[in-house]
């Protein structure tokens, strides 16, 4: 009986704290600026609303548009299907996939990627073989087949697209930094 009354008090305290937090947050949040208020609620009229500039903030969900307006979705990035490897943006980055993988079946019974990239088939298909690290278990023991934790390729590897980066990337690899230092010493 005592535990039930303590649980009831705890639930009430949490509810009161949530209500106070919501009220304080609502008072401190500035009202959104509406670019073009539309009185019609038809989808055609609402989709023509332009998103409001949101400064330098990244707002991937609404892109600066008020919640009560529907905006046109951004264009889907096109997959680059050139079979050209990209440089990596940071050390230990999983390589990106330089071709389309639409309709590739990757599930517990089948992995379409391994048709070409398995070490046994890589030479035949002129594809880069899967790294030996993909054949290691969590104890660094080598396995005869791909490790189950490395089997689902697209959990780490993504296709290359023409999408513009959301944020600037000023990463320089060590070779670039060393060559810049040598250039400075030479001048």
PAVEXLUM-301818 format. One record per residue: residue number from 0; x, y, z of N, C-alpha, C in turn. Coordinates in steps of 0.001 Angstrom, whole numbers, plus 500000, padded with zeros to 6 digits. Example, Ala and Ser with C-alpha at 12.3 -4.5 7.8 and 13.67 -1.06 7.14 Angstrom:
# residues 2
PT   pos      n_x      n_y      n_z     ca_x     ca_y     ca_z      c_x      c_y      c_z
PT     0   513190   494310   507800   512300   495500   507800   513200   496700   507800
PT     1   512850   497750   507080   513670   498940   507140   512900   500030   507870
//
This chain:
# residues 187
PT   pos      n_x      n_y      n_z     ca_x     ca_y     ca_z      c_x      c_y      c_z
PT     0   500825   498804   500000   500000   500000   500000   500861   501248   500000
PT     1   501956   501192   500789   502842   502347   500870   503504   502631   499515
PT     2   503887   501564   498784   504518   501729   497476   503568   502380   496481
PT     3   502280   502040   496554   501318   502641   495633   501179   504129   495883
PT     4   501164   504547   497139   501043   505987   497417   502306   506732   497004
PT     5   503471   506120   497173   504717   506761   496715   504741   506888   495194
PT     6   504282   505866   494503   504232   505911   493036   503271   507003   492560
PT     7   502133   507130   493240   501156   508150   492877   501734   509545   493075
PT     8   502443   509749   494163   503076   511053   494417   504141   511337   493366
PT     9   504935   510334   493024   505983   510513   492016   505378   510881   490664
PT    10   504305   510228   490276   503647   510526   489001   503099   511944   489012
PT    11   502493   512353   490125   501967   513725   490217   503083   514764   490120
PT    12   504224   514495   490782   505356   515430   490726   505862   515554   489286
PT    13   505974   514453   488584   506433   514482   487187   505451   515249   486314
PT    14   504160   515027   486482   503160   515740   485687   503193   517239   485953
PT    15   503311   517631   487225   503381   519056   487555   504642   519678   486956
PT    16   505786   518972   487054   507030   519492   486493   506916   519640   484978
PT    17   506285   518688   484312   506115   518775   482861   505219   519944   482490
PT    18   504155   520153   483247   503238   521257   482959   503936   522601   483163
PT    19   504713   522730   484237   505439   523980   484482   506476   524209   483384
PT    20   507205   523163   483014   508201   523287   481943   507570   523691   480629
PT    21   506421   523119   480312   505727   523465   479076   505289   524921   479100
PT    22   504741   525367   480237   504269   526753   480342   505425   527728   480240
PT    23   506546   527452   480886   507708   528343   480824   508280   528362   479411
PT    24   508371   527202   478788   508900   527131   477427   508032   527874   476442
PT    25   506737   527820   476639   505808   528501   475742   505914   530008   475872
PT    26   506138   530497   477082   506259   531941   477284   507573   532472   476734
PT    27   508649   531660   476789   509962   532144   476350   510199   531962   474860
PT    28   509362   531198   474169   509535   530974   472738   508938   532146   471969
PT    29   509761   532790   471090   509214   533894   470304   508221   533383   469270
PT    30   507300   534228   468914   506305   533886   467897   506994   533764   466540
PT    31   506644   532748   465743   507267   532604   464432   506814   533703   463477
PT    32   507749   534125   462615   507441   535121   461605   506783   534423   460427
PT    33   505618   534855   460040   504884   534264   458926   505129   535115   457692
PT    34   505702   534503   456639   506037   535241   455424   504788   535630   454655
PT    35   503957   534653   454343   502747   534925   453574   501613   534130   454192
PT    36   500816   534791   454984   499706   534098   455640   498645   533771   454613
PT    37   498267   532526   454572   497269   532076   453618   496010   531692   454378
PT    38   494880   532177   453930   493628   531863   454603   492999   530608   454039
PT    39   493439   530186   452856   492885   528961   452286   493659   527775   452820
PT    40   492999   526655   452903   493657   525455   453416   493789   524391   452346
PT    41   493652   524761   451101   493801   523777   450042   495273   523458   449881
PT    42   495618   522204   449597   497020   521836   449448   497719   522606   448340
PT    43   497021   522916   447249   497660   523624   446148   498097   525016   446577
PT    44   497258   525708   447329   497612   527053   447769   498674   527000   448845
PT    45   498618   526014   449722   499580   525938   450814   500966   525554   450319
PT    46   501065   524768   449260   502372   524315   448800   503157   525415   448107
PT    47   502541   526538   447799   503266   527619   447151   503956   528535   448148
PT    48   503760   528307   449447   504379   529157   450458   505884   528962   450447
PT    49   506612   530056   450493   508066   529994   450527   508526   529848   451969
PT    50   509592   529084   452209   510082   528958   453571   510677   530278   454056
PT    51   510538   530528   455353   511069   531735   455963   512534   531506   456274
PT    52   513364   532511   456046   514789   532392   456338   514978   532126   457822
PT    53   515802   531160   458155   516009   530776   459542   517406   531134   460018
PT    54   518041   532114   459402   519386   532495   459817   520385   531433   459419
PT    55   521318   531200   460293   522353   530207   460018   522034   528844   460617
PT    56   520845   528693   461177   520490   527425   461789   520107   526402   460735
PT    57   520372   525145   461049   519945   524051   460180   518599   523563   460691
PT    58   517600   523628   459875   516267   523143   460221   515876   522160   459134
PT    59   516342   520932   459267   516155   519948   458210   514708   519523   458040
PT    60   513911   519637   459081   512541   519159   458988   511649   520196   458300
PT    61   511623   521426   458796   510723   522456   458258   511437   523484   457387
PT    62   512753   523518   457381   513548   524462   456584   513106   525908   456812
PT    63   512799   526247   458068   512465   527615   458416   511028   528015   458177
PT    64   510194   527131   457681   508800   527471   457409   507961   527314   458677
PT    65   506966   528166   458855   506074   528006   460004   505325   526679   459931
PT    66   504932   526199   461091   504278   524897   461173   502928   524896   460461
PT    67   502265   526048   460414   500929   526087   459815   500957   526237   458298
PT    68   502131   526197   457685   502224   526298   456224   502868   525043   455663
PT    69   502377   524631   454532   502971   523484   453853   503857   524004   452742
PT    70   505091   523520   452681   506020   523984   451647   506353   522826   450724
PT    71   506839   523177   449567   507203   522150   448592   508447   521415   449099
PT    72   508488   520098   448957   509666   519356   449417   510862   519642   448519
PT    73   512075   519534   449060   513257   519747   448219   513379   518612   447203
PT    74   514082   518869   446131   514294   517841   445126   515146   516722   445706
PT    75   514848   515510   445300   515652   514370   445744   517023   514451   445078
PT    76   518048   514125   445836   519400   514110   445278   519509   512951   444290
PT    77   520209   513191   443194   520386   512151   442177   521584   511282   442544
PT    78   521441   509988   442366   522549   509072   442610   523542   509212   441474
PT    79   524802   509387   441841   525861   509446   440834   526235   508011   440501
PT    80   526028   507626   439273   526242   506251   438853   527446   506176   437927
PT    81   528571   506790   438349   529743   506885   437488   530801   505838   437804
PT    82   530603   505044   438856   531601   504062   439294   532976   504686   439499
PT    83   532996   505889   440029   534245   506582   440355   534296   506740   441862
PT    84   535398   506268   442461   535533   506366   443909   535734   507811   444323
PT    85   535091   508202   445409   535308   509526   445994   536375   509442   447069
PT    86   537035   510576   447301   537928   510655   448447   537093   510648   449705
PT    87   537667   510185   450773   536941   510148   452037   537048   511496   452734
PT    88   536001   511870   453447   535947   513179   454089   536655   513201   455439
PT    89   536870   512053   456053   537538   511994   457351   538155   510610   457508
PT    90   539128   510476   458413   539785   509172   458590   538799   508096   459027
PT    91   538982   506907   458521   538173   505732   458849   536723   505843   458376
PT    92   536435   506791   457474   535085   506887   456910   534827   505664   456046
PT    93   533667   505024   456198   533343   503927   455276   533250   504476   453852
PT    94   533818   503788   452871   533727   504294   451502   532279   504405   451048
PT    95   532009   505393   450214   530663   505532   449670   530508   504592   448478
PT    96   529277   504301   448137   528973   503373   447041   528877   504183   445751
PT    97   529727   503921   444752   529750   504751   443542   528781   504318   442447
PT    98   527744   503586   442805   526761   503165   441809   525401   503038   442482
PT    99   524353   502991   441683   522999   502869   442226   522808   501480   442834
PT   100   522050   501428   443918   521745   500141   444547   520239   499936   444662
PT   101   519484   500610   443811   518032   500431   443815   517710   498959   443578
PT   102   516744   498453   444307   516267   497077   444206   517307   496027   444608
PT   103   518363   496435   445314   519303   495450   445853   518649   494821   447071
PT   104   518652   493518   447126   518083   492834   448281   519199   492603   449296
PT   105   519009   493184   450476   519941   492965   451577   519090   492633   452795
PT   106   518991   491359   453083   518255   490904   454266   518984   489696   454836
PT   107   518400   489050   455843   519105   487955   456516   519344   486756   455607
PT   108   518627   486660   454505   518779   485519   453608   519637   485815   452380
PT   109   519804   487089   452050   520486   487431   450810   521159   488795   450921
PT   110   522321   488918   450299   523025   490196   450241   523542   490373   448820
PT   111   522866   491196   448046   523196   491409   446630   524589   492003   446456
PT   112   525062   492761   447438   526386   493387   447338   527488   492338   447228
PT   113   527286   491223   447932   528331   490205   447967   528464   489445   446656
PT   114   527505   489594   445755   527643   488954   444448   528915   489443   443768
PT   115   529167   490745   443838   530347   491319   443195   531507   491553   444162
PT   116   531205   491917   445417   532246   492373   446321   532786   491291   447252
PT   117   532243   490073   447221   532822   488985   448009   534235   488737   447505
PT   118   535118   488362   448376   536521   488192   447988   536675   487168   446865
PT   119   535803   486180   446804   535890   485154   445763   535485   485686   444390
PT   120   534600   486691   444335   534077   487182   443058   534637   488538   442634
PT   121   535380   489200   443467   535810   490574   443195   536619   490682   441908
PT   122   537513   489741   441659   538318   489799   440428   537456   489621   439187
PT   123   536496   488710   439256   535636   488433   438108   534805   489659   437726
PT   124   534312   490398   438732   533454   491559   438478   534220   492884   438501
PT   125   535531   492826   438706   536387   494020   438790   535843   495010   439825
PT   126   535448   494481   440966   534916   495287   442056   535888   495223   443233
PT   127   535961   496273   444021   536838   496191   445195   536306   495146   446171
PT   128   537182   494278   446671   536701   493250   447594   536373   493849   448964
PT   129   535503   493163   449676   535156   493574   451027   536427   493511   451874
PT   130   536606   494491   452730   537779   494555   453590   537857   493332   454498
PT   131   539078   492950   454840   539258   491803   455730   538650   492063   457105
PT   132   538483   493325   457483   537871   493632   458779   536419   493170   458838
PT   133   535793   493020   457684   534400   492566   457649   534287   491057   457942
PT   134   535417   490364   457933   535439   488935   458226   535862   488659   459673
PT   135   535970   489711   460490   536397   489548   461879   535205   489668   462817
PT   136   535184   488831   463847   534130   488955   464844   534551   489988   465888
PT   137   533741   490176   466916   534019   491220   467911   535262   490928   468737
PT   138   535764   489681   468701   536985   489312   469422   538194   489299   468497
PT   139   538058   489901   467325   539122   489978   466311   539568   488605   465799
PT   140   538668   487646   465821   538941   486325   465257   538403   486306   463829
PT   141   539191   485788   462895   538762   485757   461500   537760   484630   461273
PT   142   536744   484940   460480   535678   483997   460167   535788   483585   458706
PT   143   535128   482504   458350   535135   482043   456959   534206   482882   456091
PT   144   533185   483479   456687   532228   484300   455952   532158   485687   456597
PT   145   531399   486562   455971   531229   487920   456490   530667   487855   457910
PT   146   531187   488684   458779   530698   488764   460150   529249   489260   460148
PT   147   528391   488680   460978   526995   489138   461019   526859   490631   461333
PT   148   527787   491189   462102   527687   492624   462417   528132   493502   461260
PT   149   528709   492929   460210   529123   493688   459029   528347   493274   457781
PT   150   527307   492478   457946   526584   491893   456817   525684   492893   456102
PT   151   525079   493823   456838   524155   494787   456237   524944   496013   455787
PT   152   525362   496015   454545   526299   497001   454008   525815   498439   454180
PT   153   524530   498688   453913   524046   500066   453903   523758   500616   455295
PT   154   524211   499919   456345   524161   500544   457658   525370   501457   457828
PT   155   526413   501274   457034   527590   502146   457081   527880   502816   455740
PT   156   527651   502116   454655   527975   502625   453326   526727   503240   452693
PT   157   526893   504395   452062   525781   505089   451401   526146   505355   449952
PT   158   525126   505524   449116   525393   505830   447712   525859   507281   447573
PT   159   526640   507531   446545   527100   508888   446264   525991   509632   445542
PT   160   525690   510828   446005   524665   511652   445362   525236   513027   445079
PT   161   524465   513812   444340   524874   515184   444043   524328   516168   445074
PT   162   523955   515680   446267   523389   516539   447310   524426   517525   447811
PT   163   523980   518746   448076   524870   519748   448635   524991   519495   450133
PT   164   526179   519676   450707   526329   519445   452143   525506   520441   452954
PT   165   524959   519977   454078   524184   520853   454945   525069   521830   455709
PT   166   526261   521402   456053   527203   522263   456778   528548   522215   456070
PT   167   529315   523270   456243   530632   523338   455618   531561   522319   456262
PT   168   532442   521744   455470   533405   520774   455967   534790   521293   455616
PT   169   535585   521597   456628   536934   522114   456400   537991   521065   456708
PT   170   537601   519793   456710   538544   518722   457007   539644   518684   455952
PT   171   540877   518513   456423   542025   518296   455540   542730   517044   456013
PT   172   543055   516164   455085   543768   514964   455506   545223   515305   455807
PT   173   545928   514400   456427   547290   514671   456880   548231   514974   455717
PT   174   548013   514338   454576   548873   514601   453418   548745   516046   452952
PT   175   547528   516575   452947   547304   517970   452551   547980   518929   453530
PT   176   547834   518652   454821   548436   519519   455842   549952   519512   455727
PT   177   550545   518337   455549   551999   518252   455428   552500   518950   454176
PT   178   551780   518814   453058   552222   519479   451827   552089   520996   451947
PT   179   551064   521482   452651   550926   522925   452865   552067   523460   453726
PT   180   552463   522686   454747   553579   523111   455589   554878   523141   454803
PT   181   555095   522157   453913   556300   522146   453092   556304   523336   452128
PT   182   555140   523686   451593   555043   524843   450699   555386   526125   451448
PT   183   554911   526239   452704   555217   527440   453502   556703   527528   453785
PT   184   557350   526411   454080   558796   526406   454365   559592   526749   453107
PT   185   559097   526293   451964   559795   526540   450699   559709   528022   450300
PT   186   558653   528701   450683   558477   530117   450295   559082   531032   451287
//
